[in-house]
Amino acid sequence: MTIENAGEATLRKQRICNSAGENDLHLVGSGPGMVCWPSFLITGQMWRAQVDHFASSHKIFLADSPATAKAIP
């Protein structure tokens, strides 16, 4: 797991395995869970404004699509 800064929120990044291969999952915040899964060929960066808004009250799971360059098939 690695740590990176994304605007106001600090993301914890880890690699997950699924039926499409391996891809990055970013975790931030605490509280009720919120999953943000992007569309095909888009990374979790598209949710940056929502992360900054909800990270103080929710645990957010940001996934990078397995089709992005960050994904490992």
matplotlib code that plots the C-alpha trace (Angstrom):
import matplotlib.pyplot as plt

x = [0.0, 1.3, 0.2, -0.4, -1.8, -4.9, -6.0, -7.2, -7.5, -4.6, -5.2, -3.9, -3.3, -3.3, -3.4, -6.5, -7.1, -10.4, -11.7, -10.4, -6.9, -5.2, -5.8, -5.3, -7.8, -7.4, -8.9, -9.5, -11.6, -13.6, -17.3, -20.0, -18.5, -18.8, -17.6, -16.5, -15.9, -15.1, -16.3, -14.1, -10.7, -11.0, -9.1, -10.5, -9.1, -12.4, -13.9, -11.4, -14.0, -16.3, -13.3, -12.4, -16.1, -17.0, -13.6, -14.3, -17.5, -17.2, -14.7, -14.3, -13.1, -11.8, -11.0, -9.1, -10.7, -8.9, -8.7, -6.5, -2.7, -2.4, -4.2, -2.2, -4.0]
y = [0.0, 3.5, 7.0, 9.9, 13.3, 14.2, 17.8, 18.0, 14.2, 11.7, 8.5, 5.1, 3.0, -0.8, -3.3, -5.5, -8.7, -9.3, -11.3, -8.6, -8.7, -6.4, -2.7, 0.1, 0.8, 4.1, 4.5, 7.7, 8.9, 7.1, 6.6, 5.0, 3.5, 5.1, 3.3, 5.3, 3.1, 4.9, 4.1, 2.1, 3.7, 6.3, 6.4, 7.2, 10.7, 11.7, 11.6, 14.1, 16.8, 14.2, 12.8, 16.3, 16.9, 13.5, 12.3, 14.0, 12.1, 8.9, 6.1, 6.3, 3.5, 4.8, 2.2, 2.6, 0.8, -2.5, -1.1, 1.9, 1.9, 1.5, -1.9, -5.1, -7.9]
z = [0.0, -0.8, 0.3, -2.1, -1.8, -3.8, -3.2, 0.4, 0.9, 1.4, -0.5, 0.5, -2.6, -3.0, -5.8, -6.0, -8.0, -9.8, -12.8, -15.2, -13.8, -11.2, -10.8, -8.3, -5.4, -3.6, 0.0, 1.9, 4.8, 7.4, 8.1, 5.8, 2.6, -0.8, -3.9, -7.0, -10.0, -13.3, -16.7, -19.1, -19.9, -17.1, -13.8, -10.4, -10.8, -12.3, -8.8, -7.3, -6.4, -4.8, -2.7, -1.4, -0.5, 1.1, 2.6, 6.0, 6.5, 4.4, 3.6, -0.1, -2.3, -5.7, -8.3, -11.5, -14.4, -15.3, -18.9, -17.9, -18.2, -14.4, -14.6, -15.0, -17.0]

ax = plt.figure().add_subplot(projection="3d")
ax.plot(x, y, z, "-o")
ax.set_aspect("equal")
plt.show()
